[in-house]
Amino acid sequence: MPDSIFIDKNGNKLRCGYTTGSCAAVTAKAALMMLLSGEDIYNASIITPKGPVYNAEIIDIERCDSSVSCAVVKDGGDDPDITSGSKVYASVALAEESEIVIRGGKGVGVVTKPGLDQPIGEAAINSVPRKMIRENLEEVLGQYGRHNQGLEVTISVPDGEKLAEKTFNPKLGIVGGISILGTTGIVEPMSDQAILDTVRTEIRVKKAEGKEILLVAPGNYGLTFLKQEYGIDENDAVLCSNFVNDTVKIACEEGFSRILFVGHIGKLVKVAGGIGNTHSMYGDHRMEILSGIVDEFTQDLNSNNLRSKLMECVMTDEAVRIINEADLGEKVFPRMATKIKEVMETFSEGKIITEIIVFSNEYTELVSTPDAYAFLDYFRHE
């Protein structure tokens, strides 16, 4: 179907794939359908959060007295994905309680550090996949008139522990397997150049529309934050992915003189350290950068202890908590925002005035530069 095809800059058709979250949801749905109907099925489908329908072949069906287990083969499309070809299993059993409980089985990692999508001790099945699983199971239960039926769902990826060695999971404190991920349900194959071509095209469109200020966000979280917190139309923003330096330079080349950049601290703190591409392959150093800013405001022996705590953090949201508990947030985060602004303006060789809004967990504004709201009002009043 057209929605499952990506056209690269050379006109090549690249096939989209499906996330592990989509695999888990469609497999769980199939297992429940077989459990309630008593009949085996070999194909099942779900609507992904982005819209395309995922039609999956169901394999490895196994029945016990009170549960059904089955699997799909993960298809990453034309995107290089280490999980492509792996089997994602779901086992579904009826439960006495009315709750749908989702657990991780073999090959699904367990969270061992704070600041991740799931709390410590939970399976690394992220929020959107959990929502997909629940909604599809509730749909099936409704079809059978069993709205309050409780379920126990176990998601497994037999080769997940081995695959996880090739991911950042061990570093992030996710042990024993891979994470079940995906915010759109779709894996879109895109090269770096294709992303930059898209960024340039979007910036040119904004300029052609007469926009005087360019609104930029690294990803979908930024768009959601803008909409939920400020009521800004998501279409007003250009997505730059990890390409902060390139985006600023492109904006300069296309004639913009003002940018409002809105993003999560996990991305933007890297820019405070001079990093122009925020992908982890080009360098992380988030905690080192934050610790360096903290050092500007601490002179006593406790600073070493605070620095140690920060360096042990996996996620920046946890670092935010530690800095705030040390009563340094009102100094550290404005300084960080100033440094981000200065670095971005350096990327443009002083040709673009940049204002910054940084948010943290649960789409909470953390800090902004002094004129950020004046820039934001431009989009509110259009």
Secondary structure, 3 states (H helix, E strand, C coil): CHHHEEECCCCCEEECEECHHHHHHHHHHHHHHHHHHCCCCCEEEEECCCCCEEEEECEEEEECCCEEEEEEECCCCCCCCCCCCCEEEEEEEEECCCCEEEEECCEECEECCCCCCCCCCCECECHHHHHHHHHHHHHHHHHCCCCCCEEEEEEECCCHHHHHCCCCHHHHCEECEECECCCCCEECCCCHHHHHHHHHHHHHHHHHCCCCCEEEECCHHHHHHHHHHHCCCHHHEEECCCEHHHHHHHHHHCCCCEEEEEEEHHHHHHHHCCCCECCHHHCCCHHHHHHHHHHCCCCCCHHHHHHHHHHCCCCHHHHHHHHHHCCCHHHHHHHHHHHHHHHHHHHCCCCCEEEEEEECHHHCEEEECCCHHHHHHHHHCC
